[in-house]
Amino acid sequence: MKDDMKKEEEKREKAEGAASAATAADGTADSSHAEKADAACKTKAADEVKDDSKHTEGTEPDKEKKEEKKAESSEKKEEGKKAHKDKKDEKIAELTDRLQRQMAEFDNYRKRTEKEKASMYDMGAGDVITKFLAVGDNFERGLQNADTSDPFVEGMMKVYKQFQKVLDDLGVTAIEAEGKEFDPAFHNAVMHEENPDVGENIVTQELQKGYKYKDTVIRHSMVKVAN
């Protein structure tokens, strides 16, 4: 009986020892597994840090290159705009200069044309006035020895005065001759005489009256000049 109880007790102790050993083994296995998992996580985290570091190290130069390329592109665009603006300004300056030259040429042409027109008008007016001067000469000759008390002569005198006024209004003036020094620009010497009472080259008689239209001589005075 005692032997049976002793055997039973030994079996129980063995069973408890085996269970403890198994429990200890299981704890050791779990601890080792946890340590391995923790080490794996740390290794993975370190690898990720390395990858991030590599990615960061590779990204920063690329970013700098991108910024440099962007700056170069912006600079080129600015240079292109500036060159385009310079060409545009040059074209504007060229067209402005051409326009100013054409305007100056047109203004000179206009002034020259107006001057030519005025000259042609004066020439035409001078020719017409010269023809009417012959009428004035006939009036003067007819009235030179006429009887001023005659009503007819008086009427002709009024007509002659009106004729003279028309010439004055047109800008026609008589050239002074008698008693003046001979001037070939205004006088036409058709006769000469010896006259000690006057100086040499002095007009002693006006044979036909001369006239100027404005500043132009349209008919020279026919005169006698003392030698």
C-alpha positions in Angstrom: 0.0 0.0 0.0 2.8 2.3 1.0 4.7 1.4 -2.1 1.7 2.2 -4.3 1.3 5.6 -2.7 5.0 6.3 -3.0 4.9 5.4 -6.7 1.9 7.6 -7.2 3.6 10.5 -5.6 6.7 10.0 -7.7 4.6 10.0 -10.9 2.9 13.2 -9.8 6.2 14.9 -9.1 7.5 13.8 -12.5 4.4 15.1 -14.1 4.7 18.4 -12.3 8.4 18.6 -13.2 7.6 18.0 -16.9 4.9 20.5 -16.8 7.2 23.1 -15.3 9.9 22.3 -17.8 7.4 22.6 -20.6 6.2 25.9 -19.2 9.7 27.2 -18.9 10.5 26.1 -22.4 7.4 27.8 -23.7 8.4 31.0 -21.9 11.9 30.9 -23.3 10.6 30.3 -26.8 8.1 33.2 -26.5 10.9 35.5 -25.2 13.2 34.5 -28.0 10.4 35.0 -30.6 9.6 38.4 -29.2 13.3 39.4 -29.2 13.6 38.2 -32.8 10.5 40.2 -33.8 11.7 43.3 -32.0 15.1 43.0 -33.8 13.4 42.6 -37.1 11.3 45.7 -36.5 14.4 47.7 -35.6 16.2 46.4 -38.7 13.3 47.3 -40.9 13.0 50.8 -39.2 16.8 51.3 -39.8 16.4 50.3 -43.4 13.5 52.7 -43.9 15.5 55.5 -42.3 18.4 54.6 -44.7 16.0 54.6 -47.6 14.5 57.9 -46.5 18.0 59.3 -46.1 19.0 58.1 -49.6 15.8 59.5 -51.0 16.4 62.8 -49.3 20.0 62.9 -50.4 18.9 62.1 -54.0 16.0 64.6 -53.9 17.9 67.7 -52.7 20.3 67.9 -55.6 17.5 67.2 -58.0 15.5 70.0 -56.4 18.5 72.3 -56.7 18.9 71.4 -60.4 15.2 71.9 -61.0 15.5 75.4 -59.3 18.6 76.2 -61.4 16.8 75.1 -64.6 13.8 77.1 -63.7 15.9 80.2 -63.0 17.7 79.7 -66.3 14.4 79.3 -68.2 13.1 82.4 -66.5 16.3 84.3 -67.4 16.1 83.1 -71.0 12.5 84.2 -71.2 13.4 87.6 -69.8 16.2 87.9 -72.3 13.9 86.9 -75.1 11.3 89.5 -74.0 14.0 92.1 -73.7 15.4 91.3 -77.2 11.8 91.3 -78.6 11.2 94.7 -76.9 14.5 96.1 -78.2 13.6 95.1 -81.8 10.2 96.5 -81.3 11.6 99.8 -80.0 14.1 99.9 -82.9 11.3 99.4 -85.4 9.2 102.1 -83.8 12.2 104.5 -83.8 12.8 103.7 -87.5 9.2 104.2 -88.5 9.0 107.4 -86.5 12.2 108.8 -88.1 10.8 107.8 -91.6 7.5 109.6 -90.8 9.3 112.7 -89.6 11.4 112.8 -92.7 8.4 112.4 -95.0 6.5 115.1 -93.1 9.5 117.4 -93.4 9.7 116.6 -97.1 6.0 117.2 -97.6 6.2 120.5 -95.7 9.1 121.6 -97.9 7.2 120.5 -101.0 4.1 122.5 -99.8 6.2 125.6 -99.1 8.0 125.3 -102.5 4.6 124.8 -104.3 3.1 127.7 -102.6 6.1 129.9 -103.5 5.9 128.7 -107.1 2.2 129.4 -107.2 2.7 132.9 -105.8 5.5 133.5 -108.2 3.4 132.3 -111.2 0.5 134.5 -110.0 2.8 137.5 -109.7 4.2 136.8 -113.2 0.7 136.6 -114.6 -0.5 139.6 -112.8 2.6 141.6 -113.9 2.0 140.7 -117.5 -1.7 141.8 -117.3 -0.8 145.0 -115.5 1.9 145.8 -118.0 -0.7 145.7 -120.8 -2.9 148.2 -118.8 0.0 150.6 -118.3 -0.1 151.4 -122.0 -3.7 152.7 -121.3 -2.3 154.9 -118.6 0.3 156.3 -120.9 -2.3 157.3 -123.4 -4.3 159.0 -120.7 -1.2 161.0 -119.7 -0.4 162.0 -123.2 -4.0 163.1 -124.0 -4.3 165.1 -120.8 -0.8 166.7 -121.0 -1.9 169.7 -123.0 -5.7 169.5 -122.5 -7.9 172.3 -121.3 -8.7 171.4 -117.7 -11.7 173.8 -117.8 -13.4 171.6 -120.4 -16.0 169.4 -118.7 -15.0 166.5 -120.9 -11.3 166.8 -119.9 -12.4 167.0 -116.3 -14.3 163.8 -116.7 -11.2 162.1 -118.3 -9.1 163.3 -115.4 -11.5 161.6 -112.9 -11.2 158.4 -114.9 -7.4 158.6 -114.9 -7.4 159.1 -111.2 -9.6 156.0 -110.7 -7.2 154.1 -112.9 -4.3 155.1 -110.8 -6.1 154.1 -107.6 -6.8 150.6 -109.0 -3.0 150.3 -109.7 -2.2 151.4 -106.1 -4.7 148.8 -104.7 -3.0 146.1 -106.7 0.4 147.0 -105.3 1.7 148.8 -108.4 3.9 151.9 -107.7 5.6 154.3 -110.0 9.4 154.3 -110.0 11.0 157.7 -109.2 13.4 158.7 -111.9 13.9 162.4 -112.7 16.6 164.0 -110.5 17.7 160.6 -109.2 21.0 158.9 -109.9 20.8 156.5 -112.8 20.1 152.9 -111.6 20.1 150.2 -114.3 17.9 148.0 -112.1 15.1 150.6 -112.4 16.0 152.9 -115.3 16.5 152.4 -119.0 18.7 155.1 -120.5 17.6 155.9 -124.1 19.2 159.3 -124.4 22.3 161.2 -123.0 23.1 164.9 -122.8 25.8 167.2 -121.7 24.4 169.2 -118.8 26.8 171.0 -116.5 24.0 172.1 -114.2 23.5 168.5 -112.8 26.0 165.9 -111.7 27.2 163.1 -113.9 25.0 160.1 -114.3 21.9 161.9 -113.1 18.5 161.4 -114.7 17.5 164.7 -116.3 14.2 163.7 -117.9 11.7 160.9 -117.7 10.4 159.9 -121.1 8.2 157.0 -120.0 7.2 156.2 -116.4 8.3 152.9 -115.0 6.4 150.8 -112.5 7.0 148.1 -109.9 4.5 145.4 -109.0 5.1 144.7 -105.3 9.0 144.3 -105.2 9.4 143.4 -108.9 10.0 145.8 -111.7 7.4 145.2 -114.4 8.5 148.1 -116.6 11.7 150.2 -116.4 11.6 153.9 -116.7 12.8 155.3 -120.0 15.0 158.2 -119.1 17.6 160.8 -120.4 20.8 160.8 -118.5 23.5 163.5 -118.1 27.0 162.6 -119.0 
